C-alpha cells in the first residue's frame, strides 16, 4: 500500500467559513474556530490517491488554506543535526555539527523553521547527552522542549538540516552580539541569520507554540480524549504517521511541526531538491 497523502493546515487562513469548516472537520463551531486560529501547520486529514485532493478542495472552498503532501515526503526529511558551535564569517555561517563542519554562504537558499515555546513554559530539563545519542528520534526527544532553529538547505542534490538548539549550541560565535541569556542568544541568532542570508525564507509559525506531550499508551495521566481528530497527541495521528513509517509514530510536536513547516514553506522559498 502506498503511504497516505496528508491534508495539512497551512496558516494563516484568509477567512474561514466556520459552519462549512465545522462540517468538514467534524467539530462544533467553537472548536473549529480554535482549530483555525492555531498559527502552526498541522494535519487535518489523510487519504489515498486523488480523494485527498477533493478533501483539500473542500477545505479551500471553506476558506482554509491547505497543502497536500505525500506521506513519503514527510519521511524523507532528515532528522535534526544539532550544531555545537557556529561563527558568522565575512562569507557565511560556519557551523560545527555532528558530522563535521558545514559552511553556508549568505547567498545560499536556506529555509529556516524556528520553534520556540512560550516564555512561561517550564519543562523538566532533558538528562540525555546529545553526543551519546545514536538515532534521529533520540535526538528529537532530547531537544523536544527547547527552542530550535532548523536550517534546511541542499547539498549534492540532497536535503540537509542543521539545528541550532538553545540549550545545546555555544553562542559565543555571535561575538559582540552575544547576550546574557540563552533565550536572548537564540533570538539574536535567528535575527542575525534572517539579516545575513539574502535567500532565506524564515517560517516563524511555531514561535510561542507550547509543545505538547506525545501519545502515551497506558499512562493514566495522559488523556487522549482531550484532543480531537488529527491533533498532535491523538491515537489517530499516531496511526497515520506509523502507516507511513514506524519511526514517525513517536515524533515530538516540534519535530513534526518543523517537517510540516518545511513542506508547506518550501514553495515560498527558493529551495529545491534536484
N, C-alpha and C positions, 0 to 999 in steps of 0.2 A: 504493500500500500504506500502511495506517495504521502509525504508529510503534508499535514493540513495547511491551508492558507489562513493567515490571521488577518482579521479586520481590526486595525489599530486606530484608536482615537489620536488625532493629530492636532492638538490645540495650538493656538486659540481658535475658537469656533466663531464664525461670522454672526450667527444669530439663530439659536436653536428653537425650533417649534416644539415646545415641551410636550404637548399632547401626542404628537406624532412620534417623537423620540421615545416617549414613555412606552408606547405600544410596541415599538421595535425592541426595546431593551428589557421589557417585562418588569418594570419598576413603576411605583407611583410617581406623580409629577414632582413631588418634593425631592425624592431621592434622585430622580432623573436630573433635576437642576443641579444638585450637589455633584453628580457624576460629571457633568459637563462644564462646571466651573473649576474642576480639578485641573491644574496647569500642565501636568506632565502626560506624555503618551502612555496609554495602557490598552490592553487587549479588550475589545468589545465582543468579539465573536470569532468563531473558527468554522471553516467549512472546506469541502473538497471542490476542486475544479472551478467551473465558471459560476457556480452558485455563489461563491464568495464575492464575485463582482456585483451580483444582483443585490446581495445584502449591503454592500458598500454603497451602491446607488441609492438604496432606500434611506440609508443614514444621511447621505449627501442631500437628498430631497428634503430631509427634515432639518437642514442647516448644520449638520455635524460634519466637520472636516475629518476624513479618514484616509488611511493609506492601507492598501492590501499588500501583504508581503508573504512570500513563500517561507514556510517553516524552516526549510533547509538553510535559507539565507541567515536566519537568526542563529542557527547552529554554527555557521562558518565564521562568525565574528570571533576574533581572537580573545582570549582571556586577558585580564589586566596584567601588565608587566610593570610593577612598581619601580619608580625612579628613586634611587638612594640619594642622589645629589644632581644638581644641574648648574649651568652657568650661561648667562646671556653674553655672547661674544659680539664682536662687530658684525659678523656674518650670519649668526644664527644661534639657536639653542643647542647646547651640548649637554646631553643627559647621560648619566651613568645608570644603566639598567641591569637587570638580572643576566641578560645575555650579551653584555658588552656595551660600550659607549655608542651613542647614536647622535648624529648631527642633523638638525633640522634647519635648513636655510630659511630666512624670513620670507622668501618669495615662494616657498613650497606650499601646495594646497594642503591645508590641515583642517580637520573637523574636530572641534572641541566640545565635549559634553561635561558640564560642571554639575556635580551632585553635592548638595550641601544641606545638612539638617538644620532645622530652625535653632535659634540661639538658646532656647530653653530646653533643648534636648540633652539629656544626661544619661547616656548609655553606660553599661558596665564595660570598662576597657578590655580589649582583647588581650589574652595572655599568649597568643600564638606569635612566634617569631617568623617574620616573612622569609628570612633566609633559609629556614629549616623546612619550609613547606614544599611539597613536590607537585601538587596539581593546581590547575587554574581555579577550581572550585574552592580549594582550601584557602587560596589567596583571597578570593572574593569574600569568603566568610570572615577572614581575619580583618578585612577593612570595611565590613558592611555597614558600620555605624558612623563612619567618619567622612569628612569632605574629601572629594577627589576631583581631579581634572583629568579626564581621559582625552588624550590626543591621538586621533586616528589619522593615518597617512598611508601612502602606498610606496612600497619599495620592491623593485624587481617584479612588478606585476601582482604583488600580494599585499593584502591589507595588514598593517601593523598597528599596534596600540601601545602607547606609553601612558602610565598612570602616575601623576603627581599626587601624593597622598599626604594629607595634613599631618598625620601622626607618624609618618614613616620617613618622609623626604627631609633632607637637610636643606634649609632655605638660605644658607649663607651665600649662595650664588646670586642672591638679589643685590649684594653689595650695599651701596648707600640707601637702597630702597627697602632694606630689611627692617622689619617691625619688631615689636616687643613680644608678641604672642604668635603662636602657630596659626590661630584663626586669622589674624591680621596678615601674616605672611602668605597664607593661602590666597586671601583676597588680592594682595598685591601681585602675586604670581599670575592669577587669572587676568588682572588688568594689564599687566606687562605683556603677556602673551597676546592679548587682544590688540594691544597698541602696536606691537612689533611685527606680527605676522600680517603681511599685506593680503594674503589669500585665505584667511582663516574665517570659517563660519563657527560661531560660538552658540551652542544651544544651552540656555540657562533655565530651561523649564523645570529642572529638578532642583533648583535652588529653593531652600526653605520648605522642601517636602520632607515630612517626617518619615524616616524609614520604618517599615512595619515588619513584624515577625513573619517568618515563613510558615507554611502549613506544617503543623507538628502533630502527627498521628499519635493518639494515646496520651497526650498531655492534657490533663484535666484543666489546666489554667488557660488553655487555648480554646477559644470558642469560634469555630469556623462559621457558625450561623450568623455572626455579626458582620460578615462580609458576603456580598451577593454577586451572582453571575460570575464573570471572569475577573473580579477584583483580585489584587495581589493577596495571596494567602489562602485562597479558596482551593478546595479539592478539585474543582472543575478546571481551574487554570493549571494546577499541577498535573492533572491527567493529560491535558492538551500538550503541555511542554514535554512531558515524558514520552508522548507518542512521536514527537519529533526526534528526541534523543534522550535516553535516560539521564545523561549528565546535565540536562537542562531542568530536570524536575525540581531541583533544590536551589535554583538561583535565588540570590538575595534580591531585595527590591531595587537597590541601586544598580546591581549587575544587570538585571532585566531592563531597568529604566535606561541605562546607558546604551544598551544594544538597541532598544526601540528608538532612543534619541538619534543614534547613528543612522538607522534605516530611514526614519522619517525626515531627518535633516539633510541627508545626502543630496537629494535633488536640488536643495537650495544652496549647496556648496559647489566648488569646482573639483571635488574629489571624485575620482573614477578608478575602477579596478580593471586592468586590461583582461 
